[in-house]
Amino acid sequence: MEKDKKTRTAADTARTVVMIVLTVILVPVLAVNLTLIIKGSLHEDVPPDIFGIAPLAVTSGSMDGDRDGSFAKGALIFVRILDEEGKNALQAGDVITFRSGNAYVTHRITATDVADGVLLHASTQGDANDYGDGAIPAANIVGKCVGSVAGLGGFSMFLQTAEGILVFVGVPVLAFIAFDIVRITMQNRRARAAAASSAALETKDEQLRDKDAEIARLRAMVAAQQGAAPADESVNDEAANAESVNEEAANAETGGQDGSQ
């Protein structure tokens, strides 16, 4: 029984640890995903960001190369959203993200056009491209690339689809609910079993107490009977003695009468 209890405890601990790990991983993913989706629908002119950093999936190989800041198709890049002061601090060699029609493009600055410390235009070109993008107005620049993770872009894009949300959020949530239901059911079963065992023990204890009381009663009866026996023998002895005295007295009286005759 003790071994089974330890096994159940270990299994419960393992399940709890797994659910905590899944929660720690999936809750932030869900929060980030929902934030990006909501921000993206509210502000279409700026990529959705988390604390000023916008994650973007790379869908082309225009920045593939060996230079510092290069990245390949399928990567996930992190773009820091820039204000006017940040834009004015840009210089050649920085990798920036800018709007081009309805899409965002991330290329490297090859030259800047600055007047009185204010950036007017930035010329850009992809590291893998043979031609430049021309002069990009400062108003179209949205941020500066500050990092990338290879191969994570496709996964990030999948997370923002209905299927991705279902697989990585819906299924774990349902699994958590099912686990919680099973856990509560097992706890209730163990509680009922413990209550039944406790009731059985109480019944057994009560039966033992009744037996002890019966034994004590019988012992008292035996002791009372043993105490009454000597008293009966004493009464009988006294009666015998009295009868003997009476017989002697009768004999003496008979002897007297014989002598007088």
N, C-alpha and C positions, 0 to 999 in steps of 0.2 A: 504493500500500500504506500509505504514511504517512497519506494522507487517510482511508482506511478505518479505520485505527487511531484517528485523532482522532474520527471519527464514532461509533465504538463507545464510546469513552471518554465522549463527551458524552451519548450515550444512557444509558449505565450511570449516569452522575452524575444525570441527570434522574430516572431511575427510583428511584434511592436517595433523592433529595430528596423525591419524592412519597411514598414509603413511610414516611420519617421523619415527614413532616407528618401522614400518616394515623395513624401510631402515636401521635404526641404528642396528637392529638385524641381518638382512639378509646379508647386505654388508660384515660385518666381517666374518660371517659364510662362505660366498662365497670365500672371500679372503683366509681364513685359509684352506678351503677345497682344493682350487686350488693349494695353496702352498704345502700342504701335498702330493697331487697327483703328482705334478711336481717333488718335491724333492725325493719322493719315487721311481719314474721312473729313476731319474738321479743317485741316490746313493743307490743302493740296499743293500749295506753292513751295512748301518746305517739307523735306523728308521727316517722318515722325522720329522723335528722339526720346531718350531716357536720360534725364539729368544732363541735357545738352549734347549727348552723343547719339548719333543716328546710325544704326546698323543697316548696311545696304548689301544686297547680294550682287555679285559680279556676274554679268551675263555674256560678256565678250572677253576676248584675249588681248585687247588693245594695250593693256598695261603689263603684259607678261614680259619678264626680262630679269636681268641680274642686278639692276641698280637698287640702291637703297629705297625702299618704299614700293617696289614693284610687286605685283600680285597677279595670279593666273585666273582664268575663267573658273567659276565655281567657288571662289573665295568669298568670305564674309568680311567686309571692310567696316571700319568704325570712323565716322566722320564727325568732327567737332563743329557744331554750328557756330558760325562767326557773326559777330556784330560789326559795325562799321570800323571800329578801332582794330578789330582782328583782321579785317580785310586789308586795311592800310598797312599792316605789318607783313603782308605776304611778299615773298620774293622768289626769284627764279630757283627752280629745283623743288619747290613745295608741290605736293600733290593735292589738288583741290577738286571739289565736286561742284558742278554748276548745272543749271537748267539748260536743256537744249530741246525746245519744243515741249513735249509732254514727258520727256525722260530726263533722268539725271546721268551726267557723264562725269567720270573721275579720271582726269589726266594730269600730267605734270606741267607746271608753269615753265615756259622757256624765256619769257620776257615780261616785264611789267611796264605800264604807262602810268606814271605818277606825276601829279601836279600839286605843288604846295603841300606835300605830305599826304595827299589823298589819292587813293588808287582809282584810276579811271577805267583801265582795261588790263586784262592779263591774257597773254598769248599762251596757248597750251598745245600739247601734243602727247599722244599715247606712246609709251616706251617701245611698243612693238609696231607702231605705225610709221610709215614713210613720209607722212605729210602732217601738217599741223591743223589745228581747228580754227585758226584765225584769232582775232581779238575778241575776248569774252568781256562784255560789260561788267563792271563791278556789281551792278544790281543783280546780275544773274548768278553770281557766286554765292553758294549757300554754306560751304564749310571746307575744312581742311582734313584730309585723311591722316589719322594718327595711329593706325594699326590695321592688321588684317589677320585672318585665320584661314588657311588654305582648306578648301573642300567643305566649308561649313555654310556656304551661301545657299546651295540647293536645299539643305535641311532647313535653313531659316525660312526660305520661301514656302516650303511644304508646311511648316508650322502655321503659316498664316492662311492656309486654305482650310475649307470645311473638313476635308479628310484628315488633315494634320491635327486640327483641334480635336476631332473625334478620337483619333488614335492616341495622341499624347496627353490629352486632357480628359476627354469623356470616359475612355476605357479605364484609366487609373482611378478616376473618381468613382465609377461604378464598382470597381474592384474594392476600393476602400469601404464603400457602403456595404457591399456583400460581406467583407471581412468583419466589419463592425457588427452586422446582424449575427453572423456565426459566433463571434466572440461573446456577444450578449446571451445568445441561446445556450452556449456551453456553460457560461457562468451561472445561468439560471438552473440548468440541469445539475451542476455540481452543488449549488445551494440547496436544491430540493433533495438531492441524495444525502447531503450532510444533515439536513433537517430530519429526514427519515431515519438516518443512523442514530442521531441524537435521541429521537423519540424512542427507538428500539432500546437504546441503552438505559433511558429513563424507566421504561417498562420493566426491563430486566432488574434494575436496581430496586424498583418497587416490589417486585416479586421476591427478591432476596430479603428485603426488609420484612415482608410479610412472613417469610419462612423463619427468619430470626425471631420475630415476635412469637410465632407459634412454638418454636423450640423453647424460648424463655418461659412461655406459659406452661408447657409440659414439665419443664424442670421444676417450676414452682409447685405444680401439683404433686410431683414425686416427693419433693422436699416436705410438703405438708403431710403427705401420707406417712412418710418416715418419721415425722415428729409425733404423729398420733399413735403409732404402734407402741412405744414405751409406756405411754400414759395408760393404754388399755391393759397392758400386762401388770402395771402397778395396782389398778383397780381389782383385777382378778386375784392378785396376791393378797390384798387386804380382805377381800371376801373370803378367801380360803382360810386366812388366819382367824377371821371372826367365826367361821364355821367350826374350826378346831377348838376354839375357846368354848364355844357352846357345847360341843361334844364332851369336853373335859368337865364342864360344870354339870352336865347331865350325869356323867359317870360318878362324880363325887356325891351327888344327891342320892343316887341309887345305892351306893355303898353305905351311906348313913342310915338309910332305911333298913338295910339288912342287919346292921349292928344293933339297932334298937329292938328288933324282934328277937 
